[in-house]
Amino acid sequence: MKILAIAVLSVFVMFGFSYRPTTELYWETNFELAVKDAKKSDKKLLVNFTGSDWCGWCKKLDADVFSKPEFAEYAKENLVLVKLDFPKRKQLPQAEQEQNLKLARKYKVKGFPAILIMDADENVILETGYQYGGVNKYIEHLEAAIQESKKN
């Protein structure tokens, strides 16, 4: 009996205390697929125009907001995430580069990060970027815009 108790306790210690909520999010890079997913799931789109490997504010937004478990939980319930990247040190596939440039022009992106919240019909609800205050303030910022759009 003691051996069984020790074994159960060992498993609990090995796995129970090492549990960390996942902050891994799926960022779609194909805008058309993301729109279809948003329509099917009745979620809003969060479109992240980023310079992932060079833009300091983009990296700060990732570190302060997008990498946090609170954001992951909120996003999984409410958003389809789209990353439209403009890297300098890595090469994207040609079709992805063209798509990203076309969308940046369409939505008149002037700097990075540019975050757009859209409905599934591609209507822009909010244009934003990095916001001070951390993950919870950022979620409140997004949610306020989404709730306001439902009133209209």
PyRosetta script that sets phi, psi and omega in degrees:
from pyrosetta import init, pose_from_sequence

init()
pose = pose_from_sequence("MKILAIAVLSVFVMFGFSYRPTTELYWETNFELAVKDAKKSDKKLLVNFTGSDWCGWCKKLDADVFSKPEFAEYAKENLVLVKLDFPKRKQLPQAEQEQNLKLARKYKVKGFPAILIMDADENVILETGYQYGGVNKYIEHLEAAIQESKKN")
pose.set_psi(1, -40.5)
pose.set_omega(1, 178.5)
pose.set_phi(2, -62.2)
pose.set_psi(2, -39.6)
pose.set_omega(2, -179.7)
pose.set_phi(3, -63.5)
pose.set_psi(3, -42.1)
pose.set_omega(3, 178.2)
pose.set_phi(4, -63.1)
pose.set_psi(4, -43.8)
pose.set_omega(4, 179.4)
pose.set_phi(5, -62.6)
pose.set_psi(5, -41.6)
pose.set_omega(5, 179.2)
pose.set_phi(6, -65.8)
pose.set_psi(6, -41.2)
pose.set_omega(6, 179.1)
pose.set_phi(7, -63.0)
pose.set_psi(7, -45.5)
pose.set_omega(7, 179.4)
pose.set_phi(8, -63.3)
pose.set_psi(8, -44.4)
pose.set_omega(8, 178.7)
pose.set_phi(9, -61.6)
pose.set_psi(9, -40.2)
pose.set_omega(9, 179.2)
pose.set_phi(10, -62.4)
pose.set_psi(10, -44.0)
pose.set_omega(10, 179.0)
pose.set_phi(11, -63.1)
pose.set_psi(11, -42.9)
pose.set_omega(11, 178.6)
pose.set_phi(12, -60.8)
pose.set_psi(12, -44.9)
pose.set_omega(12, -179.4)
pose.set_phi(13, -64.6)
pose.set_psi(13, -44.0)
pose.set_omega(13, -178.0)
pose.set_phi(14, -66.2)
pose.set_psi(14, -43.1)
pose.set_omega(14, -173.6)
pose.set_phi(15, -103.4)
pose.set_psi(15, -36.5)
pose.set_omega(15, -176.1)
pose.set_phi(16, -65.6)
pose.set_psi(16, -45.0)
pose.set_omega(16, -177.9)
pose.set_phi(17, -82.1)
pose.set_psi(17, -14.5)
pose.set_omega(17, -179.9)
pose.set_phi(18, -92.5)
pose.set_psi(18, -0.9)
pose.set_omega(18, 179.6)
pose.set_phi(19, -64.8)
pose.set_psi(19, 131.5)
pose.set_omega(19, 173.8)
pose.set_phi(20, -133.4)
pose.set_psi(20, 133.6)
pose.set_omega(20, 177.6)
pose.set_phi(21, -60.5)
pose.set_psi(21, 143.0)
pose.set_omega(21, -177.6)
pose.set_phi(22, -73.9)
pose.set_psi(22, 137.9)
pose.set_omega(22, 173.7)
pose.set_phi(23, -113.4)
pose.set_psi(23, 8.2)
pose.set_omega(23, 178.1)
pose.set_phi(24, -73.0)
pose.set_psi(24, 122.4)
pose.set_omega(24, 177.8)
pose.set_phi(25, -116.2)
pose.set_psi(25, 152.2)
pose.set_omega(25, 175.2)
pose.set_phi(26, -95.9)
pose.set_psi(26, 119.3)
pose.set_omega(26, 176.4)
pose.set_phi(27, -106.1)
pose.set_psi(27, 112.6)
pose.set_omega(27, 176.5)
pose.set_phi(28, -72.1)
pose.set_psi(28, 140.8)
pose.set_omega(28, 176.5)
pose.set_phi(29, -107.7)
pose.set_psi(29, -10.8)
pose.set_omega(29, 178.5)
pose.set_phi(30, -98.8)
pose.set_psi(30, 108.9)
pose.set_omega(30, -174.2)
pose.set_phi(31, -60.7)
pose.set_psi(31, -43.3)
pose.set_omega(31, -179.0)
pose.set_phi(32, -61.2)
pose.set_psi(32, -42.3)
pose.set_omega(32, 177.7)
pose.set_phi(33, -64.4)
pose.set_psi(33, -38.2)
pose.set_omega(33, 179.1)
pose.set_phi(34, -64.3)
pose.set_psi(34, -41.2)
pose.set_omega(34, 178.7)
pose.set_phi(35, -62.9)
pose.set_psi(35, -44.1)
pose.set_omega(35, 177.5)
pose.set_phi(36, -60.4)
pose.set_psi(36, -42.4)
pose.set_omega(36, 179.0)
pose.set_phi(37, -63.9)
pose.set_psi(37, -40.9)
pose.set_omega(37, 179.2)
pose.set_phi(38, -63.5)
pose.set_psi(38, -39.7)
pose.set_omega(38, 178.1)
pose.set_phi(39, -66.0)
pose.set_psi(39, -43.0)
pose.set_omega(39, -178.1)
pose.set_phi(40, -68.2)
pose.set_psi(40, -38.5)
pose.set_omega(40, -174.4)
pose.set_phi(41, -95.4)
pose.set_psi(41, -5.0)
pose.set_omega(41, -177.7)
pose.set_phi(42, 56.6)
pose.set_psi(42, 46.4)
pose.set_omega(42, 177.7)
pose.set_phi(43, -117.5)
pose.set_psi(43, 164.2)
pose.set_omega(43, 174.3)
pose.set_phi(44, -86.4)
pose.set_psi(44, 157.5)
pose.set_omega(44, 174.6)
pose.set_phi(45, -94.9)
pose.set_psi(45, 134.7)
pose.set_omega(45, 166.8)
pose.set_phi(46, -110.8)
pose.set_psi(46, 110.4)
pose.set_omega(46, -176.8)
pose.set_phi(47, -102.8)
pose.set_psi(47, 118.0)
pose.set_omega(47, -174.8)
pose.set_phi(48, -107.2)
pose.set_psi(48, 101.2)
pose.set_omega(48, 172.8)
pose.set_phi(49, -84.5)
pose.set_psi(49, 115.5)
pose.set_omega(49, -171.3)
pose.set_phi(50, -137.8)
pose.set_psi(50, 155.4)
pose.set_omega(50, 167.9)
pose.set_phi(51, -112.3)
pose.set_psi(51, 78.3)
pose.set_omega(51, -165.3)
pose.set_phi(52, -59.0)
pose.set_psi(52, -29.0)
pose.set_omega(52, -174.9)
pose.set_phi(53, -107.5)
pose.set_psi(53, 6.6)
pose.set_omega(53, -178.8)
pose.set_phi(54, -142.6)
pose.set_psi(54, -24.0)
pose.set_omega(54, -173.8)
pose.set_phi(55, -83.7)
pose.set_psi(55, 114.0)
pose.set_omega(55, -178.7)
pose.set_phi(56, -61.0)
pose.set_psi(56, -43.5)
pose.set_omega(56, 179.8)
pose.set_phi(57, -68.9)
pose.set_psi(57, -31.7)
pose.set_omega(57, 175.9)
pose.set_phi(58, -64.8)
pose.set_psi(58, -44.8)
pose.set_omega(58, 178.7)
pose.set_phi(59, -64.3)
pose.set_psi(59, -38.1)
pose.set_omega(59, 178.6)
pose.set_phi(60, -66.8)
pose.set_psi(60, -40.6)
pose.set_omega(60, 177.0)
pose.set_phi(61, -62.7)
pose.set_psi(61, -42.1)
pose.set_omega(61, 175.8)
pose.set_phi(62, -60.4)
pose.set_psi(62, -47.0)
pose.set_omega(62, -176.4)
pose.set_phi(63, -69.5)
pose.set_psi(63, -41.9)
pose.set_omega(63, -174.3)
pose.set_phi(64, -84.8)
pose.set_psi(64, -22.7)
pose.set_omega(64, -173.7)
pose.set_phi(65, -128.6)
pose.set_psi(65, -64.7)
pose.set_omega(65, -169.3)
pose.set_phi(66, -64.7)
pose.set_psi(66, -24.7)
pose.set_omega(66, -178.7)
pose.set_phi(67, -89.6)
pose.set_psi(67, -0.8)
pose.set_omega(67, -175.2)
pose.set_phi(68, -88.6)
pose.set_psi(68, 143.8)
pose.set_omega(68, 179.5)
pose.set_phi(69, -59.2)
pose.set_psi(69, -33.4)
pose.set_omega(69, 179.2)
pose.set_phi(70, -62.5)
pose.set_psi(70, -40.9)
pose.set_omega(70, 178.7)
pose.set_phi(71, -69.5)
pose.set_psi(71, -40.9)
pose.set_omega(71, 179.2)
pose.set_phi(72, -58.6)
pose.set_psi(72, -44.0)
pose.set_omega(72, 179.7)
pose.set_phi(73, -63.6)
pose.set_psi(73, -46.2)
pose.set_omega(73, 179.4)
pose.set_phi(74, -62.8)
pose.set_psi(74, -46.1)
pose.set_omega(74, -176.7)
pose.set_phi(75, -63.4)
pose.set_psi(75, -42.7)
pose.set_omega(75, -178.0)
pose.set_phi(76, -60.7)
pose.set_psi(76, -31.2)
pose.set_omega(76, -179.6)
pose.set_phi(77, -86.2)
pose.set_psi(77, -27.3)
pose.set_omega(77, -166.0)
pose.set_phi(78, -125.8)
pose.set_psi(78, -16.8)
pose.set_omega(78, -168.8)
pose.set_phi(79, -131.9)
pose.set_psi(79, 151.5)
pose.set_omega(79, 163.7)
pose.set_phi(80, -106.0)
pose.set_psi(80, 120.0)
pose.set_omega(80, -174.6)
pose.set_phi(81, -91.7)
pose.set_psi(81, 132.8)
pose.set_omega(81, -179.4)
pose.set_phi(82, -127.4)
pose.set_psi(82, 126.3)
pose.set_omega(82, 176.6)
pose.set_phi(83, -111.0)
pose.set_psi(83, 118.6)
pose.set_omega(83, 176.5)
pose.set_phi(84, -112.7)
pose.set_psi(84, 99.4)
pose.set_omega(84, -168.6)
pose.set_phi(85, -96.1)
pose.set_psi(85, 146.9)
pose.set_omega(85, 176.1)
pose.set_phi(86, -130.4)
pose.set_psi(86, 66.6)
pose.set_omega(86, -176.1)
pose.set_phi(87, -74.6)
pose.set_psi(87, 159.8)
pose.set_omega(87, 176.1)
pose.set_phi(88, -107.9)
pose.set_psi(88, -27.1)
pose.set_omega(88, -174.6)
pose.set_phi(89, -102.4)
pose.set_psi(89, -5.7)
pose.set_omega(89, 176.9)
pose.set_phi(90, -131.4)
pose.set_psi(90, 155.9)
pose.set_omega(90, -177.0)
pose.set_phi(91, -102.2)
pose.set_psi(91, 124.7)
pose.set_omega(91, 173.7)
pose.set_phi(92, -88.9)
pose.set_psi(92, 157.5)
pose.set_omega(92, 173.5)
pose.set_phi(93, -57.5)
pose.set_psi(93, 146.0)
pose.set_omega(93, -175.7)
pose.set_phi(94, -53.5)
pose.set_psi(94, -45.0)
pose.set_omega(94, -178.7)
pose.set_phi(95, -62.6)
pose.set_psi(95, -38.7)
pose.set_omega(95, 178.6)
pose.set_phi(96, -67.8)
pose.set_psi(96, -41.7)
pose.set_omega(96, 176.9)
pose.set_phi(97, -58.5)
pose.set_psi(97, -46.6)
pose.set_omega(97, -178.3)
pose.set_phi(98, -64.7)
pose.set_psi(98, -43.8)
pose.set_omega(98, 177.9)
pose.set_phi(99, -58.8)
pose.set_psi(99, -48.0)
pose.set_omega(99, -176.7)
pose.set_phi(100, -62.6)
pose.set_psi(100, -42.8)
pose.set_omega(100, 179.1)
pose.set_phi(101, -65.0)
pose.set_psi(101, -43.5)
pose.set_omega(101, 179.3)
pose.set_phi(102, -60.2)
pose.set_psi(102, -44.0)
pose.set_omega(102, -179.3)
pose.set_phi(103, -70.8)
pose.set_psi(103, -36.4)
pose.set_omega(103, 176.8)
pose.set_phi(104, -62.5)
pose.set_psi(104, -39.4)
pose.set_omega(104, 177.0)
pose.set_phi(105, -68.5)
pose.set_psi(105, -45.7)
pose.set_omega(105, -178.6)
pose.set_phi(106, -57.5)
pose.set_psi(106, -43.2)
pose.set_omega(106, -176.5)
pose.set_phi(107, -96.8)
pose.set_psi(107, 10.0)
pose.set_omega(107, 174.0)
pose.set_phi(108, 54.1)
pose.set_psi(108, 48.0)
pose.set_omega(108, 177.8)
pose.set_phi(109, -71.3)
pose.set_psi(109, 127.1)
pose.set_omega(109, -177.4)
pose.set_phi(110, -111.5)
pose.set_psi(110, -15.2)
pose.set_omega(110, -178.9)
pose.set_phi(111, -160.9)
pose.set_psi(111, 173.6)
pose.set_omega(111, -177.9)
pose.set_phi(112, -123.9)
pose.set_psi(112, 146.8)
pose.set_omega(112, -7.2)
pose.set_phi(113, -75.4)
pose.set_psi(113, 146.4)
pose.set_omega(113, 172.4)
pose.set_phi(114, -118.7)
pose.set_psi(114, 117.1)
pose.set_omega(114, -178.2)
pose.set_phi(115, -111.2)
pose.set_psi(115, 124.0)
pose.set_omega(115, 176.1)
pose.set_phi(116, -115.2)
pose.set_psi(116, 131.9)
pose.set_omega(116, 169.2)
pose.set_phi(117, -102.0)
pose.set_psi(117, 127.5)
pose.set_omega(117, -177.4)
pose.set_phi(118, -130.7)
pose.set_psi(118, 154.5)
pose.set_omega(118, 169.1)
pose.set_phi(119, -83.7)
pose.set_psi(119, 176.5)
pose.set_omega(119, -175.7)
pose.set_phi(120, -68.6)
pose.set_psi(120, -12.8)
pose.set_omega(120, 175.1)
pose.set_phi(121, -93.9)
pose.set_psi(121, 11.4)
pose.set_omega(121, 177.0)
pose.set_phi(122, 70.0)
pose.set_psi(122, 21.4)
pose.set_omega(122, 173.4)
pose.set_phi(123, -81.5)
pose.set_psi(123, 128.9)
pose.set_omega(123, -178.7)
pose.set_phi(124, -76.8)
pose.set_psi(124, 125.2)
pose.set_omega(124, 178.6)
pose.set_phi(125, -95.9)
pose.set_psi(125, -36.8)
pose.set_omega(125, -176.1)
pose.set_phi(126, -150.0)
pose.set_psi(126, 137.2)
pose.set_omega(126, 169.8)
pose.set_phi(127, -115.3)
pose.set_psi(127, 123.3)
pose.set_omega(127, -177.4)
pose.set_phi(128, -148.7)
pose.set_psi(128, -172.0)
pose.set_omega(128, 177.9)
pose.set_phi(129, -153.5)
pose.set_psi(129, -140.4)
pose.set_omega(129, 176.0)
pose.set_phi(130, -70.5)
pose.set_psi(130, 140.0)
pose.set_omega(130, 176.6)
pose.set_phi(131, -128.7)
pose.set_psi(131, 135.6)
pose.set_omega(131, 175.6)
pose.set_phi(132, -71.0)
pose.set_psi(132, 152.4)
pose.set_omega(132, 174.1)
pose.set_phi(133, 119.9)
pose.set_psi(133, -8.9)
pose.set_omega(133, 176.6)
pose.set_phi(134, 89.3)
pose.set_psi(134, -174.2)
pose.set_omega(134, -170.2)
pose.set_phi(135, -64.9)
pose.set_psi(135, -43.4)
pose.set_omega(135, -176.8)
pose.set_phi(136, -67.1)
pose.set_psi(136, -39.8)
pose.set_omega(136, 176.4)
pose.set_phi(137, -64.8)
pose.set_psi(137, -36.8)
pose.set_omega(137, 179.8)
pose.set_phi(138, -66.2)
pose.set_psi(138, -44.4)
pose.set_omega(138, 177.8)
pose.set_phi(139, -60.7)
pose.set_psi(139, -43.8)
pose.set_omega(139, 178.0)
pose.set_phi(140, -59.4)
pose.set_psi(140, -41.3)
pose.set_omega(140, 178.6)
pose.set_phi(141, -60.3)
pose.set_psi(141, -47.4)
pose.set_omega(141, 179.2)
pose.set_phi(142, -65.7)
pose.set_psi(142, -46.8)
pose.set_omega(142, -176.3)
pose.set_phi(143, -64.0)
pose.set_psi(143, -37.8)
pose.set_omega(143, 178.3)
pose.set_phi(144, -60.8)
pose.set_psi(144, -42.4)
pose.set_omega(144, 179.0)
pose.set_phi(145, -66.7)
pose.set_psi(145, -40.9)
pose.set_omega(145, 179.6)
pose.set_phi(146, -64.4)
pose.set_psi(146, -44.2)
pose.set_omega(146, 180.0)
pose.set_phi(147, -65.2)
pose.set_psi(147, -39.1)
pose.set_omega(147, 178.4)
pose.set_phi(148, -63.5)
pose.set_psi(148, -37.7)
pose.set_omega(148, -179.6)
pose.set_phi(149, -67.0)
pose.set_psi(149, -27.7)
pose.set_omega(149, 179.4)
pose.set_phi(150, -72.4)
pose.set_psi(150, -24.6)
pose.set_omega(150, 178.9)
pose.set_phi(151, -74.6)
pose.set_psi(151, -27.6)
pose.set_omega(151, -175.7)
pose.set_phi(152, -86.4)
pose.dump_pdb("model.pdb")
